[in-house]
Amino acid sequence: ASIPGLKVLAPYSASDAKGLLKSAIRDPNPIVFLENEITYGFSFEEEYEDDHLVEIGKAKILREGSDITIIGFSLVLKYALEAAEELEKIGISAEVIDLRTIRPIDRETIVNSVKKTSRCITVEEGFPFGSVGSEISSILMEEAFDYLDAPVRKLTSIDAPLPYAENLEQLALPKTKNIIALAKELCNK
């Protein structure tokens, strides 16, 4: 995403994958289309038309909330939505944003959400240094600093090579429980 002129798409749902891929094919610019193969086995209850298109550069609010914003893309949205359900049970209303496109990034949706909630967690499977969460943090420092009641927090994989063993991989990547713990910390619950 740091390469000028390159667009980077990372859908979560089946309809977004279809709509973004069709938009990418019609776009004259070079595009990287990222898919997490784990999401291939997911079922989504969605309705869309045959010529369904998703605007490149437009994020989607998957769940409305008022206490904290959770921003992610691709597979981690499954964990963000699960965390939002659990957080609701303890009185924390979490807004979940699906970036859908990493570059261009939808600054407006991110900033407007954080102006409403005053707290933000970014979640991704990437490494912490030079992450998408770092860019989102920068955007929020520039455009929503006065609205923040807590620091923007990044939840990423650990800062080490990803292990191959499944039990170690589970410890290295962000999961639902990590999002819940961080949200509780930021909301003082």
C-alpha atoms as a printed R data frame, in Angstrom:
    type eleno elety resid chain resno       x       y       z
1   ATOM     1    CA   ALA     A     1   0.000   0.000   0.000
2   ATOM     2    CA   SER     A     2   2.983   2.332   0.318
3   ATOM     3    CA   ILE     A     3   3.659   2.263  -3.446
4   ATOM     4    CA   PRO     A     4   2.299   5.383  -5.204
5   ATOM     5    CA   GLY     A     5  -0.250   4.636  -7.919
6   ATOM     6    CA   LEU     A     6  -1.026   1.131  -6.681
7   ATOM     7    CA   LYS     A     7  -4.477   0.334  -5.300
8   ATOM     8    CA   VAL     A     8  -4.829  -2.394  -2.665
9   ATOM     9    CA   LEU     A     9  -8.144  -4.170  -2.067
10  ATOM    10    CA   ALA     A    10  -8.879  -6.623   0.765
11  ATOM    11    CA   PRO     A    11 -12.532  -7.764   0.948
12  ATOM    12    CA   TYR     A    12 -14.118  -9.722   3.786
13  ATOM    13    CA   SER     A    13 -17.554 -10.763   2.533
14  ATOM    14    CA   ALA     A    14 -18.509 -12.624  -0.649
15  ATOM    15    CA   SER     A    15 -20.505  -9.705  -2.068
16  ATOM    16    CA   ASP     A    16 -17.631  -7.298  -1.428
17  ATOM    17    CA   ALA     A    17 -15.200  -9.706  -3.080
18  ATOM    18    CA   LYS     A    18 -17.419  -9.893  -6.158
19  ATOM    19    CA   GLY     A    19 -18.129  -6.163  -6.253
20  ATOM    20    CA   LEU     A    20 -14.536  -5.115  -5.682
21  ATOM    21    CA   LEU     A    21 -13.166  -7.596  -8.218
22  ATOM    22    CA   LYS     A    22 -15.567  -6.297 -10.868
23  ATOM    23    CA   SER     A    23 -14.589  -2.716  -9.992
24  ATOM    24    CA   ALA     A    24 -10.897  -3.670 -10.155
25  ATOM    25    CA   ILE     A    25 -11.302  -5.197 -13.609
26  ATOM    26    CA   ARG     A    26 -12.936  -1.984 -14.842
27  ATOM    27    CA   ASP     A    27 -10.292   0.252 -13.263
28  ATOM    28    CA   PRO     A    28  -7.391   1.207 -15.572
29  ATOM    29    CA   ASN     A    29  -4.890   1.400 -12.687
30  ATOM    30    CA   PRO     A    30  -2.725  -1.408 -11.274
31  ATOM    31    CA   ILE     A    31  -4.490  -3.147  -8.404
32  ATOM    32    CA   VAL     A    32  -3.448  -5.754  -5.845
33  ATOM    33    CA   PHE     A    33  -6.415  -7.875  -4.759
34  ATOM    34    CA   LEU     A    34  -5.831  -9.603  -1.403
35  ATOM    35    CA   GLU     A    35  -7.997 -12.529  -0.368
36  ATOM    36    CA   ASN     A    36  -7.642 -14.569   2.792
37  ATOM    37    CA   GLU     A    37  -8.320 -18.179   1.814
38  ATOM    38    CA   ILE     A    38  -9.774 -18.914   5.255
39  ATOM    39    CA   THR     A    39 -12.768 -16.700   4.353
40  ATOM    40    CA   TYR     A    40 -13.553 -18.979   1.390
41  ATOM    41    CA   GLY     A    41 -15.327 -21.336   3.790
42  ATOM    42    CA   PHE     A    42 -17.492 -18.634   5.380
43  ATOM    43    CA   SER     A    43 -21.178 -18.188   4.607
44  ATOM    44    CA   PHE     A    44 -22.607 -14.708   4.219
45  ATOM    45    CA   GLU     A    45 -26.299 -13.867   4.088
46  ATOM    46    CA   GLU     A    46 -26.183 -11.200   1.412
47  ATOM    47    CA   GLU     A    47 -28.288 -10.178  -1.517
48  ATOM    48    CA   TYR     A    48 -26.915  -8.305  -4.479
49  ATOM    49    CA   GLU     A    49 -27.598  -7.815  -8.155
50  ATOM    50    CA   ASP     A    50 -25.717  -9.569 -10.950
51  ATOM    51    CA   ASP     A    51 -23.883  -6.374 -11.862
52  ATOM    52    CA   HIS     A    52 -22.951  -5.649  -8.236
53  ATOM    53    CA   LEU     A    53 -20.063  -3.170  -7.930
54  ATOM    54    CA   VAL     A    54 -18.313  -1.895  -4.803
55  ATOM    55    CA   GLU     A    55 -16.717   1.534  -4.956
56  ATOM    56    CA   ILE     A    56 -12.951   1.366  -4.552
57  ATOM    57    CA   GLY     A    57 -11.884   3.539  -1.635
58  ATOM    58    CA   LYS     A    58 -15.166   3.337   0.283
59  ATOM    59    CA   ALA     A    59 -15.227   1.583   3.670
60  ATOM    60    CA   LYS     A    60 -18.344  -0.098   5.060
61  ATOM    61    CA   ILE     A    61 -19.747   0.171   8.575
62  ATOM    62    CA   LEU     A    62 -20.641  -3.421   9.463
63  ATOM    63    CA   ARG     A    63 -22.018  -2.564  12.877
64  ATOM    64    CA   GLU     A    64 -23.040   0.767  14.388
65  ATOM    65    CA   GLY     A    65 -21.700   1.661  17.821
66  ATOM    66    CA   SER     A    66 -21.113   4.587  20.145
67  ATOM    67    CA   ASP     A    67 -18.310   3.690  22.604
68  ATOM    68    CA   ILE     A    68 -15.385   2.438  20.486
69  ATOM    69    CA   THR     A    69 -14.486   2.001  16.819
70  ATOM    70    CA   ILE     A    70 -12.879  -1.249  15.662
71  ATOM    71    CA   ILE     A    71 -11.305  -1.005  12.208
72  ATOM    72    CA   GLY     A    72 -10.058  -3.954  10.181
73  ATOM    73    CA   PHE     A    73 -10.066  -5.694   6.825
74  ATOM    74    CA   SER     A    74 -10.362  -9.236   5.528
75  ATOM    75    CA   LEU     A    75 -10.411 -12.140   8.018
76  ATOM    76    CA   VAL     A    76 -10.000 -10.122  11.229
77  ATOM    77    CA   LEU     A    77 -13.477  -8.671  10.735
78  ATOM    78    CA   LYS     A    78 -14.866 -12.032  11.845
79  ATOM    79    CA   TYR     A    79 -13.107 -11.531  15.173
80  ATOM    80    CA   ALA     A    80 -14.093  -7.861  15.364
81  ATOM    81    CA   LEU     A    81 -17.782  -8.715  14.911
82  ATOM    82    CA   GLU     A    82 -17.564 -11.513  17.500
83  ATOM    83    CA   ALA     A    83 -15.860  -9.115  19.906
84  ATOM    84    CA   ALA     A    84 -18.548  -6.469  19.329
85  ATOM    85    CA   GLU     A    85 -21.231  -9.033  20.242
86  ATOM    86    CA   GLU     A    86 -19.430  -9.941  23.459
87  ATOM    87    CA   LEU     A    87 -18.685  -6.317  24.331
88  ATOM    88    CA   GLU     A    88 -22.364  -5.443  23.972
89  ATOM    89    CA   LYS     A    89 -23.134  -7.908  26.783
90  ATOM    90    CA   ILE     A    90 -21.012  -5.848  29.176
91  ATOM    91    CA   GLY     A    91 -22.321  -2.473  28.039
92  ATOM    92    CA   ILE     A    92 -19.726  -1.457  25.438
93  ATOM    93    CA   SER     A    93 -21.177  -0.430  22.074
94  ATOM    94    CA   ALA     A    94 -18.583  -1.125  19.366
95  ATOM    95    CA   GLU     A    95 -18.721   0.236  15.835
96  ATOM    96    CA   VAL     A    96 -17.026  -2.110  13.350
97  ATOM    97    CA   ILE     A    97 -15.594  -0.742  10.106
98  ATOM    98    CA   ASP     A    98 -14.539  -2.890   7.154
99  ATOM    99    CA   LEU     A    99 -11.920  -0.920   5.221
100 ATOM   100    CA   ARG     A   100 -12.421  -3.052   2.087
101 ATOM   101    CA   THR     A   101  -9.702  -1.018   0.377
102 ATOM   102    CA   ILE     A   102  -6.383  -0.316   2.045
103 ATOM   103    CA   ARG     A   103  -5.297   2.137  -0.607
104 ATOM   104    CA   PRO     A   104  -7.049   4.409  -1.233
105 ATOM   105    CA   ILE     A   105  -8.181   4.456   2.391
106 ATOM   106    CA   ASP     A   106 -11.541   5.940   3.360
107 ATOM   107    CA   ARG     A   107 -10.382   8.723   5.667
108 ATOM   108    CA   GLU     A   108 -13.853  10.245   5.967
109 ATOM   109    CA   THR     A   109 -15.560   7.114   7.336
110 ATOM   110    CA   ILE     A   110 -12.704   6.463   9.781
111 ATOM   111    CA   VAL     A   111 -12.593  10.038  11.093
112 ATOM   112    CA   ASN     A   112 -16.380  10.413  11.375
113 ATOM   113    CA   SER     A   113 -16.657   7.161  13.319
114 ATOM   114    CA   VAL     A   114 -13.923   8.083  15.777
115 ATOM   115    CA   LYS     A   115 -15.397  11.568  16.245
116 ATOM   116    CA   LYS     A   116 -18.550   9.758  17.378
117 ATOM   117    CA   THR     A   117 -16.953   7.059  19.579
118 ATOM   118    CA   SER     A   118 -13.768   8.834  20.816
119 ATOM   119    CA   ARG     A   119 -11.823   5.541  20.922
120 ATOM   120    CA   CYS     A   120 -10.271   3.326  18.265
121 ATOM   121    CA   ILE     A   121  -8.672  -0.087  17.859
122 ATOM   122    CA   THR     A   122  -7.160  -1.157  14.550
123 ATOM   123    CA   VAL     A   123  -6.920  -4.889  13.932
124 ATOM   124    CA   GLU     A   124  -4.876  -6.712  11.289
125 ATOM   125    CA   GLU     A   125  -2.843  -9.855  10.818
126 ATOM   126    CA   GLY     A   126   0.153  -7.880   9.569
127 ATOM   127    CA   PHE     A   127   3.203  -6.904  11.578
128 ATOM   128    CA   PRO     A   128   3.087  -3.830  13.839
129 ATOM   129    CA   PHE     A   129   5.879  -1.835  12.175
130 ATOM   130    CA   GLY     A   130   4.679   0.028   9.085
131 ATOM   131    CA   SER     A   131   1.186  -1.406   9.445
132 ATOM   132    CA   VAL     A   132  -2.171  -0.220   8.123
133 ATOM   133    CA   GLY     A   133  -2.992   0.553  11.752
134 ATOM   134    CA   SER     A   134  -0.042   2.936  11.855
135 ATOM   135    CA   GLU     A   135  -1.476   4.836   8.891
136 ATOM   136    CA   ILE     A   136  -4.921   4.959  10.508
137 ATOM   137    CA   SER     A   137  -3.336   6.248  13.727
138 ATOM   138    CA   SER     A   138  -1.596   8.976  11.732
139 ATOM   139    CA   ILE     A   139  -4.860   9.967  10.043
140 ATOM   140    CA   LEU     A   140  -6.618  10.184  13.404
141 ATOM   141    CA   MET     A   141  -3.817  12.246  14.950
142 ATOM   142    CA   GLU     A   142  -4.119  14.708  12.075
143 ATOM   143    CA   GLU     A   143  -7.898  14.871  11.721
144 ATOM   144    CA   ALA     A   144  -9.543  13.735  14.966
145 ATOM   145    CA   PHE     A   145  -7.026  14.284  17.767
146 ATOM   146    CA   ASP     A   146  -9.308  16.557  19.813
147 ATOM   147    CA   TYR     A   147 -12.059  13.936  19.744
148 ATOM   148    CA   LEU     A   148  -9.964  11.094  21.203
149 ATOM   149    CA   ASP     A   149 -10.485  10.114  24.842
150 ATOM   150    CA   ALA     A   150  -7.822   7.390  24.686
151 ATOM   151    CA   PRO     A   151  -4.827   6.588  22.485
152 ATOM   152    CA   VAL     A   152  -5.453   4.778  19.206
153 ATOM   153    CA   ARG     A   153  -4.347   1.178  19.746
154 ATOM   154    CA   LYS     A   154  -3.049  -1.243  17.118
155 ATOM   155    CA   LEU     A   155  -3.716  -4.954  17.439
156 ATOM   156    CA   THR     A   156  -1.468  -6.886  15.057
157 ATOM   157    CA   SER     A   157   0.404 -10.156  14.905
158 ATOM   158    CA   ILE     A   158   3.406 -10.403  17.182
159 ATOM   159    CA   ASP     A   159   6.594  -8.754  15.954
160 ATOM   160    CA   ALA     A   160   8.289 -12.026  14.961
161 ATOM   161    CA   PRO     A   161   8.206 -14.420  12.002
162 ATOM   162    CA   LEU     A   162   4.854 -16.199  11.872
163 ATOM   163    CA   PRO     A   163   5.174 -19.742  13.263
164 ATOM   164    CA   TYR     A   164   3.989 -22.690  11.209
165 ATOM   165    CA   ALA     A   165   2.684 -24.813  14.101
166 ATOM   166    CA   GLU     A   166  -1.049 -24.168  14.530
167 ATOM   167    CA   ASN     A   167  -0.921 -23.771  18.313
168 ATOM   168    CA   LEU     A   168   1.850 -21.167  18.033
169 ATOM   169    CA   GLU     A   169   0.112 -19.419  15.136
170 ATOM   170    CA   GLN     A   170  -2.970 -19.007  17.350
171 ATOM   171    CA   LEU     A   171  -0.804 -17.203  19.903
172 ATOM   172    CA   ALA     A   172   0.829 -14.988  17.274
173 ATOM   173    CA   LEU     A   173  -2.271 -13.593  15.533
174 ATOM   174    CA   PRO     A   174  -4.974 -11.268  16.910
175 ATOM   175    CA   LYS     A   175  -8.180 -13.009  17.928
176 ATOM   176    CA   THR     A   176 -11.568 -12.118  19.418
177 ATOM   177    CA   LYS     A   177 -10.333 -12.318  23.013
178 ATOM   178    CA   ASN     A   178  -7.518  -9.845  22.269
179 ATOM   179    CA   ILE     A   179  -9.958  -7.310  20.815
180 ATOM   180    CA   ILE     A   180 -12.282  -7.686  23.812
181 ATOM   181    CA   ALA     A   181  -9.445  -7.199  26.319
182 ATOM   182    CA   LEU     A   182  -8.149  -4.101  24.549
183 ATOM   183    CA   ALA     A   183 -11.630  -2.584  24.194
184 ATOM   184    CA   LYS     A   184 -12.318  -3.134  27.896
185 ATOM   185    CA   GLU     A   185  -9.017  -1.464  28.735
186 ATOM   186    CA   LEU     A   186  -9.742   1.562  26.528
187 ATOM   187    CA   CYS     A   187 -13.303   1.913  27.823
188 ATOM   188    CA   ASN     A   188 -12.225   1.440  31.456
189 ATOM   189    CA   LYS     A   189 -14.513  -1.575  31.993
